[in-house]
Amino acid sequence: MSLIDDDVVLVTGFPSFRARKMVEQVLRANDKTLVYAIVHEKFAEQANVFLTNHDALAIAALEV
């Protein structure tokens, strides 16, 4: 399956508990899903810790 055929998901409120669980669930369902997470600058370090601890997750975090 090519990237163009895969799902793309936009997650807001990352790295809140709900957003983290949703990302994990989405990627368990299809590990080819591209997940963009909108992260408020004040939570950037917490988001990076989550991503570092879950390096199997393909997540691109955007700071606003």
C-alpha angles and dihedrals in degrees: 000000000000125000091253089061094049128091123263119206130190114206122193125193094037127191093029116121093257094046093049092049091047092052091049091049094047092050093045088055093049120002089194092067114117110224123197114193121198107215126188110231093243090060097043095105092049090049091050091051090053092048092047091052091047101042090155088069115091101218130154112202119205119200119217 
